[in-house]
Amino acid sequence: MYAVMYADKVKELREEKGLSRRGLAFAAGISESTARSVEREAAVQAKMAWKVARVFGVEGRDIARPAGQ
């Protein structure tokens, strides 16, 4: 299953937390490449989207949608 994250929302939350993309990648346990994909609205594995959501303390559905929708 894949998800597409809302790039603007992710960037806003990342900046509010004072994280760089590298910092987000580290905090979420994802690669820097995946962190870049997240902010380009590229499809990523859903489990990666949920990891990012946990960093921000939000529900996955608040920052992502299933790919293809």
C-alpha positions in Angstrom: 0.0 0.0 0.0 1.3 3.4 -0.9 0.4 6.9 0.3 0.9 10.4 -1.0 1.6 13.0 1.6 0.4 16.6 1.5 3.7 18.3 0.9 2.7 21.8 2.1 1.4 20.4 5.4 4.5 18.2 6.0 6.8 21.1 5.2 4.8 23.4 7.6 4.9 20.9 10.4 8.6 20.1 9.8 9.5 23.8 10.0 7.4 24.3 13.1 9.4 21.6 14.8 12.6 23.2 13.6 13.7 20.1 11.6 15.6 19.9 8.4 14.7 17.2 6.0 17.7 15.3 7.3 16.4 15.8 10.9 13.0 14.6 9.8 14.5 11.5 8.2 16.4 10.7 11.4 13.5 11.3 13.7 11.1 9.2 11.6 13.6 6.4 10.9 13.4 6.9 7.1 16.0 7.7 4.5 16.7 11.2 3.4 15.6 10.2 -0.1 12.2 9.3 1.3 12.0 12.5 3.3 12.5 14.4 0.0 9.9 12.3 -1.7 7.4 13.2 1.0 7.7 16.9 0.3 7.4 16.3 -3.5 4.1 14.4 -3.1 5.6 11.3 -4.6 4.1 8.0 -3.6 5.8 6.4 -0.6 5.1 3.2 1.3 2.2 3.9 3.7 4.3 2.7 6.7 6.7 5.6 5.9 3.9 8.1 5.9 2.8 6.8 9.4 6.3 7.1 10.7 6.4 10.8 9.6 2.9 11.4 11.2 4.2 10.0 14.5 7.1 12.5 14.5 4.5 15.3 14.3 2.0 13.8 16.7 -0.8 13.7 14.1 -2.9 11.0 12.5 -1.7 9.7 9.1 -4.9 10.7 7.4 -4.2 14.4 8.4 -1.1 14.6 6.3 -1.5 11.8 3.7 -4.0 10.1 1.4 -3.9 6.7 -0.3 -2.0 6.8 -3.6 -4.3 6.9 -6.6 -7.0 9.0 -4.9 
